[in-house]
């Protein structure tokens, strides 16, 4: 059995030019060399059907773009609901289960949240409840609570699957599944694209609490700030982030990086800012 190394991982999908989340074209998340400093992460619990658990410290998030059918399949595999047949060194096939933290994103889901947004007290309460669920899941390190956010979704359309797991375990799984899928690669280093744990927490929190205020961009952050004044936020909910303020689709937005993602946030007055350095 041969396991791919970092240099072998990549993706064949191209970046579309439009930035409309309601479009059907697949989009990859660009990488940025001026993302916030990575965190060390927290413990990950991997559980088999026999009840055995093992901790994997200092883990990070990886992601891949998958077609709808494969997206559902890989969610089942990475959350321990479907087994993977592994070839052992002795030549015997072994049925193994893996359980990691996952989170899915599809443009269809994002579009649906816009269309179903009634601007009511009930919607506000639902988004507030989702925000609390994200905070609790990351605070407790619970795999089950975080994965519940994805389990509750109606997975429609093609999209991204984010997975928090040791890279060697992901390589092992991917090497034994067909058709072969690949983790997204970093544009700058050509290695595996990595999203630090804290930045993934921030992205999930924003997406679950205010999906109508967040937009995934098609280009690296550097391309957006070439002619803009670079700022660093030194206080408030976005403390430590670097980016720029610019107009997009007639609205003024804060454009900055979440790990390997470039994100635009609208309605900045809804977030508490304490201090900004130019």
GIWO-V431566 format. One record per backbone hydrogen bond with DSSP energy under -0.5 kcal/mol. CO is the residue of the C=O (numbers start at 1). NH is the residue of the N-H. If there is no record, write none. Layout:
co=CO nh=NH
co=CO nh=NH
//
This chain:
co=5 nh=8
co=5 nh=9
co=6 nh=9
co=14 nh=16
co=19 nh=21
co=20 nh=23
co=28 nh=30
co=32 nh=35
co=42 nh=59
co=44 nh=46
co=44 nh=56
co=45 nh=47
co=46 nh=54
co=48 nh=51
co=52 nh=48
co=54 nh=46
co=56 nh=44
co=60 nh=165
co=61 nh=195
co=62 nh=163
co=63 nh=184
co=64 nh=161
co=66 nh=159
co=67 nh=71
co=68 nh=72
co=69 nh=73
co=70 nh=74
co=71 nh=75
co=72 nh=76
co=73 nh=77
co=74 nh=78
co=75 nh=79
co=76 nh=81
co=76 nh=82
co=77 nh=80
co=77 nh=98
co=78 nh=100
co=84 nh=86
co=84 nh=96
co=86 nh=88
co=86 nh=94
co=88 nh=91
co=92 nh=88
co=94 nh=86
co=94 nh=96
co=96 nh=84
co=98 nh=80
co=101 nh=164
co=103 nh=162
co=105 nh=160
co=106 nh=110
co=107 nh=111
co=108 nh=112
co=109 nh=113
co=110 nh=114
co=111 nh=115
co=112 nh=116
co=114 nh=117
co=116 nh=118
co=120 nh=124
co=121 nh=125
co=122 nh=126
co=123 nh=127
co=124 nh=128
co=125 nh=129
co=126 nh=130
co=127 nh=131
co=128 nh=132
co=129 nh=133
co=130 nh=134
co=131 nh=135
co=132 nh=136
co=133 nh=137
co=134 nh=138
co=135 nh=139
co=136 nh=140
co=137 nh=141
co=137 nh=142
co=142 nh=146
co=143 nh=147
co=144 nh=148
co=145 nh=149
co=146 nh=149
co=146 nh=150
co=147 nh=150
co=147 nh=151
co=148 nh=152
co=150 nh=153
co=153 nh=155
co=154 nh=156
co=158 nh=107
co=159 nh=66
co=160 nh=105
co=160 nh=162
co=161 nh=64
co=162 nh=103
co=163 nh=62
co=163 nh=165
co=164 nh=101
co=166 nh=170
co=167 nh=171
co=168 nh=172
co=169 nh=173
co=170 nh=174
co=171 nh=175
co=172 nh=176
co=173 nh=176
co=174 nh=177
co=184 nh=193
co=186 nh=190
co=191 nh=186
co=194 nh=196
co=195 nh=61
co=196 nh=200
co=197 nh=201
co=198 nh=202
co=199 nh=203
co=200 nh=204
co=201 nh=205
co=202 nh=206
co=203 nh=207
co=204 nh=208
co=205 nh=209
co=206 nh=210
co=210 nh=213
co=211 nh=214
co=213 nh=266
co=215 nh=264
co=217 nh=30
co=220 nh=223
co=220 nh=224
co=221 nh=224
co=221 nh=225
co=225 nh=228
co=231 nh=243
co=232 nh=234
co=232 nh=277
co=233 nh=240
co=235 nh=274
co=236 nh=239
co=238 nh=241
co=241 nh=233
co=242 nh=257
co=243 nh=231
co=244 nh=246
co=244 nh=255
co=246 nh=253
co=248 nh=251
co=251 nh=248
co=252 nh=267
co=253 nh=246
co=253 nh=255
co=254 nh=256
co=254 nh=265
co=255 nh=244
co=256 nh=263
co=257 nh=259
co=258 nh=261
co=261 nh=258
co=261 nh=263
co=262 nh=217
co=263 nh=256
co=264 nh=215
co=265 nh=254
co=267 nh=270
co=268 nh=271
co=271 nh=273
co=272 nh=237
co=275 nh=234
co=275 nh=235
co=277 nh=232
//
